[in-house]
Amino acid sequence: MKRIAVCAVIAILIIAGGIASVLYTSDFSGKMSENITRIENKFEEGDIHGAKQAMYSTEKQWDGFRRFHILISDDDHALEITMSLAKMQSLLEQEDDELLTECETAKQLIERYGYEQLPYIMNIL
């Protein structure tokens, strides 16, 4: 009887951890999209210094997310996001208008990453 109770508690903890992780990832991807939109807006307004600050904040958040989620299962997608952020940084330093296109690409990558972490039948199987 004690084993069944222990197994039930462990199962509940695993399920609760999974739900918390999904909610955190969803919330985080929304915040990252907002940060990238802020970079776009600052750049369009001509506030390069503000865009650089927003870019620094975004990269810092992404690095923190990757460190926190040591069990990232989609390393390829996470690498693409990291590369996109690095390209955004480079384009921002050059004050290149292609930054706006790269921002949209990064937002799509982040949204897709968040979507792929949701529990649906193909993720489970």
C-alpha positions as CSV (number, residue, x, y, z in Angstrom):
1,M,0.0,0.0,0.0
2,K,2.9,2.3,0.8
3,R,4.4,1.7,-2.6
4,I,1.2,2.6,-4.3
5,A,1.0,5.9,-2.4
6,V,4.6,6.7,-3.1
7,C,4.1,6.0,-6.8
8,A,0.9,8.1,-6.9
9,V,2.8,11.0,-5.2
10,I,5.7,10.7,-7.7
11,A,3.2,10.6,-10.6
12,I,1.4,13.7,-9.4
13,L,4.8,15.5,-9.0
14,I,5.8,14.6,-12.5
15,I,2.5,15.8,-14.0
16,A,2.6,19.0,-12.0
17,G,6.1,19.6,-13.1
18,G,5.2,19.1,-16.7
19,I,2.2,21.4,-16.5
20,A,4.4,24.1,-14.8
21,S,7.0,23.7,-17.5
22,V,4.5,24.1,-20.3
23,L,3.0,27.2,-18.7
24,Y,6.4,28.7,-18.1
25,T,7.6,28.0,-21.6
26,S,4.4,29.5,-23.0
27,D,4.7,32.6,-20.8
28,F,8.4,33.0,-21.7
29,S,7.8,32.8,-25.4
30,G,5.2,35.5,-25.2
31,K,7.6,37.7,-23.2
32,M,10.4,37.1,-25.8
33,S,8.0,38.1,-28.6
34,E,7.2,41.3,-26.8
35,N,10.9,42.0,-26.3
36,I,11.6,41.5,-30.0
37,T,8.7,43.8,-30.9
38,R,10.1,46.4,-28.5
39,I,13.5,46.1,-30.4
40,E,11.7,46.6,-33.7
41,N,9.8,49.6,-32.4
42,K,12.9,51.3,-31.0
43,F,14.8,50.7,-34.2
44,E,12.0,52.1,-36.3
45,E,11.8,55.2,-34.1
46,G,15.6,55.7,-34.6
47,D,16.4,55.0,-30.9
48,I,19.4,52.8,-31.5
49,H,20.6,53.0,-27.9
50,G,17.1,51.9,-26.7
51,A,17.1,49.1,-29.2
52,K,20.5,47.9,-28.0
53,Q,19.3,47.9,-24.4
54,A,16.3,45.9,-25.4
55,M,18.5,43.5,-27.4
56,Y,20.8,43.0,-24.4
57,S,17.8,42.3,-22.2
58,T,16.4,39.8,-24.7
59,E,19.6,37.9,-25.1
60,K,20.1,37.8,-21.3
61,Q,16.5,36.4,-20.9
62,W,17.2,33.8,-23.6
63,D,20.5,32.7,-22.0
64,G,18.7,32.4,-18.6
65,F,16.0,30.3,-20.1
66,R,18.5,27.9,-21.7
67,R,20.4,27.6,-18.5
68,F,17.1,27.0,-16.5
69,H,15.9,24.4,-18.9
70,I,18.8,22.0,-18.8
71,L,16.6,19.3,-20.4
72,I,15.6,21.2,-23.6
73,S,14.5,18.4,-25.9
74,D,14.5,20.6,-29.0
75,D,18.1,21.6,-29.2
76,D,18.0,22.3,-33.0
77,H,15.2,24.8,-32.6
78,A,16.8,26.4,-29.6
79,L,20.0,26.8,-31.6
80,E,18.1,28.5,-34.5
81,I,16.7,31.0,-32.0
82,T,20.2,31.6,-30.6
83,M,21.6,32.1,-34.1
84,S,18.8,34.5,-35.0
85,L,19.4,36.6,-31.9
86,A,23.1,36.7,-32.7
87,K,22.3,37.9,-36.2
88,M,19.9,40.5,-34.8
89,Q,22.7,41.8,-32.6
90,S,25.0,42.0,-35.6
91,L,22.5,43.8,-37.7
92,L,21.7,46.2,-34.9
93,E,25.4,47.1,-34.5
94,Q,25.5,47.8,-38.2
95,E,22.1,49.7,-38.0
96,D,20.9,47.6,-41.0
97,D,17.2,47.7,-42.0
98,E,17.3,43.9,-42.4
99,L,17.0,43.8,-38.6
100,L,13.3,44.2,-39.0
101,T,13.0,41.0,-41.1
102,E,15.3,39.1,-38.7
103,C,13.1,40.2,-35.8
104,E,10.0,38.7,-37.5
105,T,11.9,35.5,-38.2
106,A,13.0,35.3,-34.5
107,K,9.4,35.9,-33.3
108,Q,8.2,33.1,-35.6
109,L,10.9,30.7,-34.3
110,I,10.1,31.5,-30.7
111,E,6.3,31.1,-31.2
112,R,6.9,27.8,-33.0
113,Y,9.2,26.6,-30.2
114,G,6.5,27.4,-27.7
115,Y,3.9,25.6,-29.7
116,E,6.1,22.5,-30.1
117,Q,6.5,22.3,-26.3
118,L,2.7,22.0,-25.8
119,P,1.5,18.5,-25.0
120,Y,-0.4,17.1,-27.9
121,I,-0.5,13.5,-29.2
122,M,2.4,13.7,-31.5
123,N,4.6,15.2,-28.8
124,I,3.7,12.4,-26.4
125,L,4.2,9.6,-28.9
